[in-house]
Amino acid sequence: MIIRQEKPADLPAIHRIVREAFAGAEHSSGNEQHIVDALRDAGALTLSLVAERDGEIVGHVAFSPVTIGGNEGCWLGMGPVAVAPDAQRRGVGAALIGQGLERIQADGWAGCVVLGDPAYYQRFGFRVSEGLEFEGVPAEYFMAIAFAGAIPVGNAVYHPAFYQ
């Protein structure tokens, strides 16, 4: 499996995979594929990685800027993370997340937040941090990992593409 930056030719496959990965998911809005498209269109898709196996795109992860406590410029939000249904539970998501976190850390980002299942994301180093909030979500599902300095305090706000 190869983890690489998305290319223009990958966009239809990314859209399809994100849509299929979230179809029927309990906490899905059904809009995740449109969020990725809107982030890209707005120039806010800071990092967009695909997992390729045997020449076929089987997964995708997006990273985009977040504002925490009114401060912007240092932190990213990870998500959506999507894996084609027939490739799930085979390490594709873990490989995308691991590579993504390594790359954003190497690029000098202070840290990353994620909204998701603590049992899954804690294995990558994400932790709940007192004072870090995401409105309308139980605290245990919103986590952060710091690469430089402390985890900031305040309400996290994702790019407007997430709120369409």
C-alpha positions in Angstrom: 0.0 0.0 0.0 1.2 3.5 -0.9 0.2 6.6 1.1 0.6 9.7 -1.0 -0.7 13.3 -1.6 -3.9 13.4 -3.7 -3.7 14.2 -7.4 -6.4 15.8 -9.5 -7.1 12.4 -11.1 -8.0 11.0 -7.7 -10.8 13.4 -6.9 -13.7 11.2 -8.2 -12.4 8.2 -6.3 -12.0 10.3 -3.1 -15.5 11.6 -3.4 -16.9 8.1 -3.9 -14.9 6.5 -1.1 -15.8 9.2 1.5 -19.5 8.9 0.5 -19.4 5.1 0.7 -17.4 5.0 4.0 -19.9 7.2 5.8 -23.1 5.8 4.2 -25.3 4.6 7.1 -22.8 5.6 9.8 -24.5 6.4 13.0 -23.1 9.9 13.5 -22.8 10.8 9.8 -24.4 13.9 8.2 -24.2 12.3 4.8 -22.2 15.4 3.7 -18.7 14.3 4.4 -17.7 14.0 0.7 -19.1 17.5 0.1 -17.0 18.8 3.1 -13.8 17.5 1.5 -14.8 19.0 -1.9 -15.6 22.4 -0.2 -12.3 22.4 1.7 -10.5 21.8 -1.5 -12.4 24.5 -3.4 -11.7 27.0 -0.6 -8.0 26.2 -0.6 -8.4 25.0 3.0 -7.4 21.4 2.5 -4.0 21.7 4.1 -3.1 18.0 3.6 -5.0 15.5 1.6 -3.6 11.9 1.5 -4.8 8.8 -0.3 -4.1 5.2 0.3 -3.5 3.4 -2.9 -3.4 -0.4 -3.2 -2.7 -2.1 -6.5 -3.4 1.1 -8.4 -6.7 1.7 -6.7 -7.6 4.4 -4.2 -8.9 2.7 -1.1 -8.7 5.5 1.6 -8.5 9.2 2.2 -7.7 11.5 5.1 -8.1 15.3 5.2 -6.4 17.9 7.4 -7.7 21.5 7.6 -7.1 24.6 9.8 -9.0 25.0 13.1 -9.3 28.0 15.3 -9.1 27.3 19.0 -10.1 29.9 21.5 -10.2 32.5 18.8 -6.6 31.8 17.8 -5.8 30.5 14.3 -2.8 29.4 12.4 -1.1 26.7 14.4 -3.5 23.8 14.7 -5.2 21.4 12.2 -8.3 19.3 12.4 -8.1 15.8 11.0 -11.1 14.5 9.2 -12.9 13.1 7.6 -11.0 9.8 7.5 -12.5 7.4 5.1 -11.7 3.9 3.9 -13.6 2.0 1.2 -16.0 -0.5 2.8 -14.2 -3.5 1.3 -10.9 -2.3 2.6 -11.9 -1.5 6.2 -10.3 -3.2 9.2 -7.1 -3.9 7.2 -4.9 -1.0 8.6 -5.7 1.5 5.8 -7.1 4.1 8.1 -4.3 3.7 10.6 -1.7 4.1 7.9 -3.3 7.3 6.6 -3.6 8.7 10.1 0.0 7.8 11.0 1.5 9.2 7.8 -0.7 12.3 8.1 0.3 13.1 11.6 4.0 12.6 10.8 3.7 15.0 7.9 1.9 17.8 9.7 4.4 17.5 12.6 7.3 17.7 10.1 5.7 20.7 8.5 5.7 22.6 11.8 2.1 22.5 12.9 1.6 22.8 16.7 -0.9 20.0 16.9 -4.1 18.4 15.7 -7.7 17.8 16.9 -10.1 15.0 16.0 -13.7 14.3 16.6 -14.3 10.6 16.9 -14.2 7.3 18.9 -11.7 7.6 21.7 -11.0 3.9 21.6 -9.7 4.3 18.1 -7.9 7.7 18.1 -6.2 7.4 21.5 -3.8 4.8 20.0 -2.4 7.6 17.9 -1.7 9.8 20.9 -4.9 11.8 20.9 -6.2 12.7 24.3 -9.1 14.6 25.9 -7.7 17.9 27.2 -9.5 19.9 29.9 -10.6 23.3 28.6 -10.5 22.2 24.9 -14.1 22.1 23.7 -16.1 21.5 20.6 -19.6 22.8 20.9 -22.4 20.3 21.0 -20.2 17.2 21.4 -19.6 15.2 24.5 -16.0 16.0 25.7 -14.8 12.4 25.5 -15.2 12.4 21.7 -13.1 15.5 21.0 -9.4 15.0 21.4 -6.1 16.6 20.6 -2.4 15.8 20.1 0.2 18.5 20.6 3.5 18.4 18.7 4.9 21.7 20.1 3.8 23.4 23.3 0.6 22.8 25.3 -2.8 22.0 24.0 -4.7 25.3 23.8 -7.8 26.0 25.8 -11.1 27.2 24.3 -13.7 26.3 21.8 -12.5 24.8 18.6 -14.0 25.9 15.3 -13.5 24.1 12.0 -13.4 25.7 8.6 -16.9 26.9 7.4 -17.0 24.0 5.0 -17.9 21.8 7.9 -21.0 23.8 8.8 -22.7 24.0 5.3 
